[in-house]
């Protein structure tokens, strides 16, 4: 069994996904969920001109701080939206490419998963690769591998394409309740 490490830059993967290729700006965020709006109200000060100047400066600084905070959250939400889409594209496309390019007739499945898992027969895997996947401050890692029969890939946590993808032949069956794959 050969083990290797690879780093995937999601900017390349994002171009492969229409959803990820979309440049998400705050206007896009407004159409996809609750609208975040900063309303600037004029400062009302009844204590005189000196207090008015200090109040206006403090208010402007607070407004700028609030705008920066909202933009930071909007950027984070944008990255999370891109993050989930990029991860889903990565898992699906990786196992597809693995099986499409496989020349070994004993290989019955390809799997990529970023949670805990167990294998029925660790001797019946090949090409196991650990992938560090990053987008901005967000990061995770996946194990991708080929399976030979007989074998089973048992998941110990969440599924969904952002975490797990299989591509397999008729020799395998997928349990949608558990996310497990059994190959005979």
TILOBA-234755 format. One record per residue (C-alpha): residue in three letters; x, y, z. Coordinates in steps of 0.5 Angstrom, whole numbers. Layout:
BEGIN
PT, code, east, north, up
PT, ALA, X, Y, Z $
...
# end
This chain:
BEGIN
PT, code, east, north, up
PT, UNK, 0, 0, 0 $
PT, UNK, 3, 7, -2 $
PT, UNK, 1, 13, 2 $
PT, UNK, 2, 20, -1 $
PT, UNK, 0, 27, 1 $
PT, UNK, -3, 32, -4 $
PT, UNK, -5, 39, -3 $
PT, UNK, -11, 42, -7 $
PT, UNK, -12, 49, -8 $
PT, UNK, -19, 50, -8 $
PT, UNK, -19, 56, -13 $
PT, UNK, -17, 51, -19 $
PT, UNK, -23, 47, -16 $
PT, UNK, -28, 53, -16 $
PT, UNK, -27, 54, -23 $
PT, UNK, -30, 47, -24 $
PT, UNK, -36, 48, -21 $
PT, UNK, -41, 53, -23 $
PT, UNK, -43, 55, -16 $
PT, UNK, -36, 56, -14 $
PT, UNK, -34, 60, -20 $
PT, UNK, -40, 65, -18 $
PT, UNK, -36, 71, -15 $
PT, UNK, -41, 72, -9 $
PT, UNK, -41, 79, -7 $
PT, UNK, -46, 82, -1 $
PT, UNK, -51, 83, -6 $
PT, UNK, -51, 75, -8 $
PT, UNK, -52, 74, 0 $
PT, UNK, -58, 78, 0 $
PT, UNK, -62, 74, -5 $
PT, UNK, -60, 68, -2 $
PT, UNK, -62, 69, 5 $
PT, UNK, -64, 74, 11 $
PT, UNK, -61, 81, 8 $
PT, UNK, -56, 85, 13 $
PT, UNK, -57, 92, 12 $
PT, UNK, -53, 98, 16 $
PT, UNK, -58, 104, 17 $
PT, UNK, -54, 110, 18 $
PT, UNK, -58, 115, 22 $
PT, UNK, -56, 122, 24 $
PT, UNK, -53, 123, 30 $
PT, UNK, -58, 127, 35 $
PT, UNK, -54, 131, 40 $
PT, UNK, -57, 136, 45 $
PT, UNK, -51, 138, 49 $
PT, UNK, -48, 143, 45 $
PT, UNK, -43, 144, 40 $
PT, UNK, -37, 141, 43 $
PT, UNK, -41, 134, 45 $
PT, UNK, -43, 134, 38 $
PT, UNK, -36, 134, 35 $
PT, UNK, -34, 128, 40 $
PT, UNK, -41, 124, 39 $
PT, UNK, -40, 125, 31 $
PT, UNK, -33, 122, 31 $
PT, UNK, -35, 117, 36 $
PT, UNK, -41, 115, 32 $
PT, UNK, -37, 115, 25 $
PT, UNK, -32, 110, 29 $
PT, UNK, -37, 106, 31 $
PT, UNK, -41, 106, 24 $
PT, UNK, -34, 104, 21 $
PT, UNK, -33, 98, 26 $
PT, UNK, -40, 96, 25 $
PT, UNK, -39, 96, 17 $
PT, UNK, -32, 92, 18 $
PT, UNK, -36, 87, 22 $
PT, UNK, -41, 86, 17 $
PT, UNK, -37, 85, 12 $
PT, UNK, -32, 80, 15 $
PT, UNK, -38, 76, 17 $
PT, UNK, -41, 77, 9 $
PT, UNK, -34, 74, 7 $
PT, UNK, -34, 69, 12 $
PT, UNK, -41, 67, 9 $
PT, UNK, -39, 67, 2 $
PT, UNK, -33, 63, 4 $
PT, UNK, -37, 58, 7 $
PT, UNK, -42, 58, 1 $
PT, UNK, -36, 57, -3 $
PT, UNK, -33, 52, 2 $
PT, UNK, -39, 47, 2 $
PT, UNK, -40, 47, -6 $
PT, UNK, -32, 46, -7 $
PT, UNK, -32, 40, -2 $
PT, UNK, -38, 37, -6 $
PT, UNK, -35, 38, -13 $
PT, UNK, -28, 35, -10 $
PT, UNK, -31, 29, -7 $
PT, UNK, -35, 27, -13 $
PT, UNK, -30, 29, -18 $
PT, UNK, -24, 26, -15 $
PT, UNK, -28, 19, -14 $
PT, UNK, -30, 20, -22 $
PT, UNK, -23, 21, -24 $
PT, UNK, -20, 16, -20 $
PT, UNK, -25, 10, -23 $
PT, UNK, -25, 13, -30 $
PT, UNK, -17, 13, -30 $
PT, UNK, -17, 6, -27 $
PT, UNK, -14, 1, -31 $
PT, UNK, -14, -5, -25 $
PT, UNK, -20, -10, -26 $
PT, UNK, -19, -12, -19 $
PT, UNK, -21, -5, -17 $
PT, UNK, -28, -5, -15 $
PT, UNK, -29, 2, -12 $
PT, UNK, -26, 9, -10 $
PT, UNK, -27, 13, -4 $
PT, UNK, -26, 20, -1 $
PT, UNK, -28, 21, 6 $
PT, UNK, -26, 27, 11 $
PT, UNK, -29, 23, 18 $
PT, UNK, -27, 17, 22 $
PT, UNK, -28, 11, 18 $
PT, UNK, -26, 3, 19 $
PT, UNK, -24, -2, 13 $
PT, UNK, -26, -9, 13 $
PT, UNK, -20, -11, 10 $
PT, UNK, -14, -6, 10 $
PT, UNK, -10, -10, 5 $
PT, UNK, -15, -10, 0 $
PT, UNK, -14, -2, -1 $
PT, UNK, -9, 1, -6 $
PT, UNK, -7, 9, -7 $
PT, UNK, -9, 11, -1 $
PT, UNK, -8, 19, -1 $
PT, UNK, -9, 24, 4 $
PT, UNK, -11, 31, 1 $
PT, UNK, -11, 37, 5 $
PT, UNK, -16, 42, 3 $
PT, UNK, -16, 49, 4 $
PT, UNK, -20, 55, 2 $
PT, UNK, -18, 62, 6 $
PT, UNK, -18, 60, 13 $
PT, UNK, -22, 54, 12 $
PT, UNK, -19, 47, 12 $
PT, UNK, -20, 40, 12 $
PT, UNK, -17, 33, 10 $
PT, UNK, -19, 27, 6 $
PT, UNK, -17, 20, 5 $
PT, UNK, -18, 18, -2 $
PT, UNK, -17, 11, -4 $
PT, UNK, -18, 5, -8 $
PT, UNK, -22, -1, -6 $
PT, UNK, -21, -9, -8 $
PT, UNK, -26, -14, -6 $
PT, UNK, -28, -17, -1 $
PT, UNK, -28, -11, 3 $
PT, UNK, -32, -6, 7 $
PT, UNK, -32, 2, 8 $
PT, UNK, -35, 3, 14 $
PT, UNK, -36, 11, 16 $
PT, UNK, -36, 13, 23 $
PT, UNK, -39, 20, 22 $
PT, UNK, -43, 25, 17 $
PT, UNK, -44, 23, 10 $
PT, UNK, -46, 28, 5 $
PT, UNK, -42, 30, -1 $
PT, UNK, -38, 35, 3 $
PT, UNK, -35, 29, 7 $
PT, UNK, -36, 23, 3 $
PT, UNK, -36, 20, -4 $
PT, UNK, -36, 13, -7 $
PT, UNK, -36, 11, -14 $
PT, UNK, -36, 3, -15 $
PT, UNK, -38, -3, -20 $
PT, UNK, -43, -8, -19 $
PT, UNK, -39, -12, -14 $
PT, UNK, -41, -6, -9 $
PT, UNK, -47, -4, -5 $
PT, UNK, -48, 2, -2 $
PT, UNK, -52, 3, 5 $
PT, UNK, -56, 10, 5 $
PT, UNK, -58, 9, 12 $
PT, UNK, -51, 8, 15 $
PT, UNK, -47, 11, 9 $
PT, UNK, -43, 5, 8 $
PT, UNK, -40, 1, 2 $
PT, UNK, -40, -7, 2 $
PT, UNK, -36, -10, -4 $
PT, UNK, -36, -17, -5 $
# end
